[in-house]
Structures are given as structure tokens and as C-alpha cells.
Amino acid sequence: MAKERLAIGVYCGQAADGVDGAMVRITGSGEKMKVRPMHQSHHPFDDGLHARLVAVMDDDPSAAGLLPSLDHDVTAAMIETARATIKLEGVPANKIAVVGLGGAVITHTARDPKHNTLAYVTELGSVPFAAGRLGTPVVGQFAQSDAGAGGCGGPITAWADWLLFRDKQLSRVLIHLGGLVTLTQVGTNAHPLEVVAFDVGPGTMLMDALTRELIGRPADVDGAFADRGRPSASMLNELLANPYFRAPAPKVTHRRNWSGAHLTRLRAMAQRHRVREEDVVATATEWVAHSVAQGVKLLTERPHEIILTGGGARNIHLASRIRTLLSPSSTINCEKFGIGIRAKQAICMAVLAAARLDKTPIYCPYATGAKAPTIWGSLCE
């Protein structure tokens, strides 16, 4: 029997609401890895950390200079999540083969001496800091590795999605309903070179922002508020006309592209279309559902199964609309595979970290646009 090893993944995504953690048992190595999920949990950020992270991710000018302290604090939250996972499983830290960090990718801008606007990308999660505190090997900076190979820095879970969900008879599409929506197509008996993945567009970050603004709640968790409203067809058509939705893969987007000025335009659009306040969240939720359906229609193969993951999969109204729009494909959530609604990304971080230990090259050109196979991740032992 192949030797088992334990790996932990921690993930902080574009929703900026906390850290997801997961432990897995892995047998085999490289592309022959078999993964069995164990403990999975979500650790929310306090209001202060959430607000600072959102401000930096949205490129708020008032947040200038906050990035170093934010990276420290988010890494500390990842460390505590990993420690809690180890404690709850009752496993000695020295039995953990590796911890994978998946930090939010932040785009921010600055001006050079000639006043040209320059864009920078930073991936949260200090690998040396985490390794020193945990006393285990730690791997992170996966998006930076992809970018170094000529890729666009995401979606970074495509290879791990393939490893976890490939099937000899079924074609599957994973829809991660996080702060942003990400789609991964794993075709029937697919090879990693055939996996297609891309960021679809905004997800819970948009619905949450509107819910906070209109009714003072942090999120429309189960979609009850959207369910009471009536989507505006004219506003929906204008929203779906955004050229991003028709662009081919590979493509990646960031939170700042759908917040700030974009939210201001969305409010103005609602006024222009005379959309009542109670219908704005319904329209935004319908927009997310239709953008998912458009993304699936860009693919060359209609999937047998649609698998929903991420916090937005708990939104009953949103999940129902996606299910209706993508019929006759079967729409299920990832719990069918023993993976918690919020845990899939964290499990992927554990898988990618184990692949780094195995020195397995990652190459999904139709997901990230990378030019060559690359061993992903910065390792600190």
C-alpha cells in the first residue's frame, strides 16, 4: 500500500471574509495522487481586518501603505487556521508533510517618475513567516510561479481541480462561487493539457456589497432577499453586454475591476433603468447566474455535471437559477465528493503544495496561458 502523508491547505480569497482551512490524506505522488478530505473549516476575519483587506484589494487611495502590515496579519490568520486544523485532528505538527498557502492576489497601481500608471500584482501569504511559526514545510506564491512561466497568474486551481474531479466517463464543470466566480472544465477522461479554466466575473463580492448598502446585512446568504425581488431585464442585458464575458480563455480578473467605480456605475444604471432598491440585488444575482451560463456556453462540450463550490453555493436562489439556466446538465454541489462548500480552494492549496514537494510540473495552458510546464510554488522547509 502506498505511503500516506498529511497535507494542509489554507486559502483567503477575493471575498475577503476569512480563511478556509482543510487537511487531506494523500497517497501516491504527482499526477497519480489520490486525495481524501479530512477536517475542513472556515475562520472569519474580524471587521477591522476585513475592512482593511477590502480597501487594499479595491485599490482605495486611503489604503496606501497598508499592504505590508496586511500581508503580516493575513499570514498570521492563515497560520492560526493551520494550527487549529492540526489541533482538531490531534496530529503532531511533525507529521504534517506540507502546508499550502493560497493568499488573495491583489492588483494595485502606482505612478512612475514620468507619471505613467503602472500595475503591480502581490499575492498575500509570507511563506518564510508561516514556515517559521508552524515548524513544517510551507509552499505558497503559486500565482507568482504561473506568472513567471508566462501565464496570467490564475486561475491557479485548474490542475488540482483536474486531479480531484477527473472522470473516465463524465465531463464536469466546476463553478467556484466566491468573491469572484471561476469556472474549470474537466472533460471526459481529460488530460491536464485539455483543462480549460477562467475567471467568469464578479460573484458574492458584488451581491454582498449591495446587500450591505441596501438592507444593512453583511450578505444575502441564502438568497432570500434576492428571491423577494424582481430582476430588471433591461438592466440585466446592459450588464451582460460587458465585453469581458465574451472574451475567450485564458483570462483572469480581480476584485478591483468590479468594485469602486464599477459599483458606482451599477447604481447609476439602476436609476437610469428605474430599478427599485428591492430589485437591485435580484438583478445582480441574476447577472451572476447568467454570466455563469454564458461562461459554460463558451465551452466546446456540454458537461454532464455542474459542480458548485464556494460560499455563494449556499445561496439557494443563486444555485437554483444556475441549475435552471444550465439544464439539462445535472447541477450538484461539492459535498457529494466529501468536500465542504467552502473547502474546495483550501484542498486545492494542499494538493498544489504536495505537487511542489513531488517536483511535479504544472501545465494547463488553456487555464492560465503559461508557456511551459513549471514546478509551482515557493518552498520553505
N, C-alpha and C positions, 0 to 999 in steps of 0.2 A: 504494500500500500504506500502511495506517495506520502512523503512527509508533509504534515500540516504546518502552517505558520499563521500567525495572527497579524492583522494589519488594521490600522485605524485611519479613517478619513474624517477631516473636518472641513466645513465649507461655509463661507459667508458670501452670499450672492447679491444681486442688484436690488433685491427688495430691502436690503439694509436693516433687517429686523432682528438679526441674531445669527447664531452659529448652529449649524446642523452637524451632528456627530454620529459616527457609525463604526462598529467593529465587525470585521469579517474573518472567516476562516478560509484560507486559500490552500488548495492542493495543486500540484503541478506548477509550471512556470511559463512565462511568455504567453504565446497565443494558445497554449494548452491549459491555462489556468482554469480551475473550477472554483467558484466563489460561493460561499454560504453566508448570508447575512446573519449577524447576531444582534447585539444591542444597538438601538437607534434612538436618538433623542434630539430635541431642539432646545436651545438655550437662548432666550430672548435678550436683546440689549436693553439697558435702561434708556429712559427717554433722552438723556443727555448725549450718550454715545450714538444713539440712532440719529439725533438731530445733527450732530457734527458730521457723521458719515454721509448723510443725505446732502448736506451743504457742500461737502468736498466733491462728492460724486456728481452733483448738479453744476459744478464749476461756479458756485456762488462767489462773487468777488469778496464778500465778507469773510470767507473761509480761507483766504490766502494765508499760507504759513502753518496751517493746521495739519498738513499731511504727515510730517514726522511723528508727532505725538499720536495721531490717529492710527498710524501703522503699528506703533507700540501697543496701543490699547486694544486694537482688533486682534493682534497676535496673542496678547495676554488672554483674551476671551477664547481664542482657539485652544490655547494651552490648557485652560481650565476645563473646556469641553472634553479634550482628550483625557485629562486626568479623571474627570467624572466617569467617563466611559470605562476606563481601566478599573476604577474602584467598584463600579456597579457589577462588572463581570468577575471581580475578585481575582484578577490576573496580575501577577507580579510584572512591574514595568519592564524588567529584563527579558520577559517572554514575548514582548511586542517586537515583531520583526521590523516594522517601519510605521511611521505616521505621515500621511499625506496632507498637505495644506492646500486648500483651494480658496484663495483670497479674492475679494472683489477686484475687478480690473477697473481702474479709474483713468479716464481721459481728462487732461487738463491743459490749459493753454497758457502761454507766456509770450512776451514780446522781446525780440532781439534788439540790439542797439540801433538797428535801422527801422525799428517799429513794425517789423513783419510779425504776424501772428504765427506761432509755432505750436504744434500739438505734441503732447507727451503722453505716454502710457505708463502707469505704475500698477503693479499687482501687489495687493496687500498681503502681508504674511512674511515675517522675518524668519528664514529657515535656521540661521545660527542661534538666534534667540530661543526659538522653540526647542531646538535640539539640546541646548544647554540646560534648559529648565526641565525637560522631560527625561533626559538621560537615555533617549532612544534615537535611532537613525530617523531623520526627518527629510522629506522631499517636498519641494514646492516650486513656485515660479514656472508652472507648466506653460502658461500662455506666453511667457517670455521665450521659452525654448522653441515654441512653434514660430514665433515672430522671427527668431534668429535663423530659422530654416526657410525663410521667405514666405511664411504663412501670415494670416491676418490676426493671429492670436486667439482664435476661437472659431466655433465652439470647441472647447478643449475636451469635452466628454465623449466625442464621437467614437473613438477607439474602444473606450471602456463600455459604452453603450452596445457596441457590436459584440464584445466579449460576453456581456451579461444577457443579451436578448436575442442572439442569433438563433435561427431555427432552420432545419433542413427542409421543412415543408411550408412554413408560414412566412409571409413578408410582414414586417412590422414597422410602424412609425411611432416614435416616442415624441410626445409633446410635453415639454417641461414648462409648466405654467408658474414661473417665478416672477420676479420683478419685471424681467423681460421674458418673452416666450422664445424657446429654442426648439427646433424640430430636428430629429435624427431619423433617417430612413435606413433600416437594415433589411435588405431584400432577402428573398428566399435563398437559403444556403449561400449567403453573401460572403465575399472576401473583404477584408478591411479597405482595399483599394476601391471597392464599389460603394462604400458607405457615403451617403450624402447627408450633410448637416448644415444648418444655418440658423441665425437669429431671425425669427419671424417679425418681431416688433415689440411694442410695449405690452406688458401684462398687468400683474397686480399693482405695480407702482402707480399706474395711471388710475386704476379704479380706487385704490386706497387714498390717493391724493384728493380725488373728487368726493369720496365719502367723508373724509375728514372735514373738508371745506363746507359741504352741504348739510351734514347732519351731526357733525362733531364726534363721529366714531372713528377709531383707527382703521377699520376695514369692514367691508361688506362680506364677512367671512363665508356665509352660506348662500349669498346672493339674494337674500330676502328683499333687500331694498331695491335692487335692480328688477326683481320679479314683479314688484308693485308698479314699476314704471312702464312706459311705452316707448320703444326706440323710435327715433325720428329717421325715416327713410332718406330724406334729402340730406340730412347731416351725415348719416352713415355713408352715403355714396361719395360725399366730398372727402370724408376721412379715408376711405378706401382708395381714393384716387392718388394718394401719396405714391410717388414712383418707387419708393423703397420696396413696397410689397410685390412689385412686378420684376424687380431685379433678380437675376439668376444667382445661384450659389456658385462659389462660396461668398458669404457676406456676413458681416458682424456689425452689431450696433451697440450703443452704450446708453446708459440711463440719461445722460445729459442731452441726448438727441430728442428725448420725449418729455422733458420737464421744462421748467422755467418759461422761456419764450413760447415753447410749443403748447404748454398748458394755457398760457395767456391767449394764444390764437384759438385754442379749443373753446375757451369761454366766449370769446367774441363770435365764433362760429355758431355757438348755441344761441346767442342773442339774435344773430342775423337770421337763423332758421326758426326763431321764435319757439325754441325748445324750453319747456317748463323745467324748473330745477329738479323736480322729482323724476324727470325723464332723461336727465343728462347721464346719470350713472347707468341707466338701462341702455342708452345709446353707446356709451363707452364699452360696456360689457359685450354688447352685440358686435362692436367693432373688433374686439379681441377675438371673439368666436369666428367672425368672418375672415379675419386675417389668417387664422389657423387654417380654415378651409381653403383659402386661396393658396397658402403655402403647400398644402398637400396636393392641390391640383397642379402645381408646378412640377411635381414628380412624374417620372415616366411609368410608374407602376402603381396601380391602386392597391393599397395594403389590405391584407386580411384583417389585421388588428391595429387599432389605435390605442396606445398605452399612455394614460395621463399620469404625470408626476408633478411635484411641486405644490406649494401652498395653495395656488389657485385651483388645484384639483378638488379641494374641499368645497369650492363654491358650486353648490348644487345647480344653480341657474346656469352658470357658465358651462359646466360639464354637460348639462342637458342640451344646451344649444349646439355645442361642438358635436355631440352624439347625433343630433338631428341633421346637421349640415353635412356630416361625413357618412351618413348611412348610404349603402348597406354595409360598409366596413363595421366590424364589431369594435365598440369603444369600451375599454376597461381601464381600471387604474392599477398601479404597480403593486398594490397589496396582494394581488393574485400571485405574485412571484416572491412573496415574503419580504418585500421592500416597502418600508413605510412611505406614506405620501410625500413627506419632506426629505426622506433619507437618500434618495437616489444619487444626488450630486455628491454627497459625502462618501457614499460607497464607491463612486467612480474615482474619487481622490485616493482612496485606499488602493484601488486596482492600479491606477497610474503610478502610485508610489512603489507598489510591488513590481511593476514592469520596469521601473528605473533600477531597482535592485538587480533584476534579471538581465539588465542591459538590453532590453527588447526595443528595437527601433519602432517608433510610431510613425505611421504614414497613412493619412486619409486625405488625399489631395482634393476630393470633392466636398470636404468639410471645411478645411482651413486654408486651402490653397498653397500649402507647403510644397517646396520644390524637390525635396529629397527626404528619405527616411532619416529620422533623428531620434536619438535617445533623449527623452524628455526629462526635465526636472533638474533642479539644483539639489544635490545631496549633501547633508552634513551628518556625519556619524559620531 
